[in-house]
Amino acid sequence: MTKIAILSDIHGNMTAFSAVIKDAQAHHADEYWFLGDLFLPGPAAANLWQGLHALPLTHLVKGNWDDDLFWVLDGPVDLAQPTDVYFSRLVAYLWPQLTAEMLTTIRHWPMHDVFEQDGLMISLAHNLPNCNHGRRLYPDQPQPNFDQIAPNQDIDIAIYGHTHQQLLRYTSSGQVILNPGSIGQAYSPRAQLQTTTYADYALLELDNGAITDLNLRQVSYNVAAELAVAKKAQLPYLEVYTKLRHTGATSTHNAAYLAQFDQSHHYRAEVAEFLRQQRQRH
């Protein structure tokens, strides 16, 4: 029998991550699986990396935000687009805190992992096995989309993250589909269920070919403490992060909202300088 803590979408929120790990340890998790999106828009960097890798972490896959760290360098970045400026400025903030070894390791994280665990075949992906971004596995999407998550009929349980919403459902052939939700940015489209002060993860217990327990957990954490850390760390777009922490609403693609902060903080010029320096180094 193995009890697994399934973690996803930490998004730089060390306060939420610490609360989840404390809870998982209290429930005697044997090992940990991570489904991607480790950094940003929260301030945690090396401390989060060290915390994740201090765990008995046996499987992990790469999320879209993990990939996008390198998109900023590989380009093209459109400085006329507030959304490009937003993500690039966050990467510029994070970059000096990451070692070359960490960056190389993240580049080579797999997008998809299939393995046997306690008599069952498990599939891990951040989103679809061959695509770690997009909306095709949001809970409101049609059944054929979810059938794509486990095209190999040998797979018994397909686990993914990305949508920040906890989910349990099935493919048309009865394969289990599980989403543990997001540690750093738990979300619900229903206002009454939006959990801005909670972090989501899953505890999965497997034994001899059976799911003997499944617990979709929500763990409370100190949002004020997380925002204090972000302020002290001089996190760019602190106003955006504060809104996220209080409302659960992401603004990554809200160009009109993000544009106002460039006018007061000169983020576009800072991104241009960061990109210039990176080009000189490479």
C-alpha positions, -999 to +999 in steps of 0.1 A: +000+000+000+013+035-009-001+069+001+008+095-025+005+133-021-003+148-056+009+184-059+003+208-088+004+245-098+023+259-068+030+291-088+056+305-065+033+305-034+057+292-007+032+299+021+005+277+006+031+250-003+044+249+032+009+244+046+002+216+021+034+198+029+027+200+067-007+185+060+006+157+038+032+148+063+006+147+091-014+123+069+018+101+065+022+105+027+048+080+015+058+098-017+050+129-037+041+134-074+043+169-089+024+180-120+042+212-130+039+250-128+064+256-099+073+293-101+055+326-106+035+348-103+044+344-066+078+354-051+092+320-040+123+308-059+153+288-045+135+282-012+106+265-031+129+245-053+147+232-022+115+225-004+101+205-033+133+184-038+136+178-001+105+156-004+104+119-014+095+132-049+092+101-072+075+116-103+071+150-119+061+165-152+066+200-167+038+226-168+032+255-193+047+281-169+078+260-165+081+260-203+074+297-206+104+305-185+124+297-216+099+312-240+110+347-227+146+339-238+137+320-270+112+346-280+097+364-296+086+388-269+063+415-281+069+446-259+038+462-273+017+435-257+011+441-219+006+403-214+041+396-228+056+424-207+039+410-176+052+375-179+086+387-190+090+410-161+082+382-137+108+360-154+133+388-151+126+390-114+130+353-110+160+347-132+188+358-109+175+335-082+178+304-103+211+285-109+221+272-143+217+237-129+181+244-119+173+259-153+188+229-172+169+205-150+136+223-156+142+223-194+145+186-193+115+177-172+093+154-191+059+165-203+043+131-198+051+101-175+035+066-175+044+041-149+031+012-128+022+018-092+008-008-068-007-029-096-021+001-116-009+020-147-006+057-140-004+086-164+008+120-153+006+152-174+001+188-167-027+189-192-029+166-222+000+141-226+013+160-257+003+196-248+007+213-214-014+244-222-049+253-234-084+249-222-093+214-236-095+198-202-114+225-183-142+209-164-169+223-188-153+207-219-170+178-237-163+141-230-142+135-262-116+160-249-113+139-217-109+107-236-077+121-251-060+122-217-056+084-217-056+071-253-036+041-242-061+016-228-035+002-205-037+033-184-059+030-153-056+064-138-048+097-157-038+126-135-034+162-146-033+198-133-034+231-151-071+240-146-066+248-109-099+230-102-102+197-083-119+170-104-128+133-105-144+118-136-139+090-161-130+085-197-157+068-219-140+034-212-140+039-174-104+051-169-102+073-138-093+110-144-081+130-114-071+166-109-057+176-075-064+213-080-038+241-074-017+247-044-008+283-052-040+294-070-070+273-061-099+283-082-136+278-087-158+296-113-186+296-086-181+325-062-195+307-033-169+280-037-139+301-045-112+292-020-088+322-018-075+312+016-071+275+008-045+254-011-056+223-030-039+189-033-049+152-034-040+122-012-043+090-032-039+056-016-033+026-038-030-011-028-027-041-050-046-028-080-072-008-061-078+029-051-084+023-014-087+060-005-089+093-023-090+126-005-093+159-024-080+182+003-082+220+008-057+233+034-060+268+049-030+291+048-021+327+058-027+349+028-016+380+046+017+364+054+022+354+017+015+390+006+039+403+032+066+380+017+058+393-018+060+429-007+093+424+011+107+406-019+097+435-041+077+413-064+068+430-097+031+436-103+024+433-065-010+449-071-019+421-095-007+394-071-026+411-043-058+410-064-051+373-071-047+364-035-079+382-025-102+372-053-087+341-070-090+359-104-060+356-126-050+385-149-023+369-171-043+375-203-060+407-193-041+432-214-062+463-205-057+457-168-020+449-170-012+479-192-019+504-164+010+491-143+036+497-170+028+534-169+035+537-132+064+511-129+081+513-163+081+475-166+084+476-204+118+494-202+130+469-176+120+440-197+138+455-227+170+459-207+167+423-193+163+409-228+193+430-240+215+416-213+204+380-220+212+384-257+247+396-248+253+366-226+242+342-252 
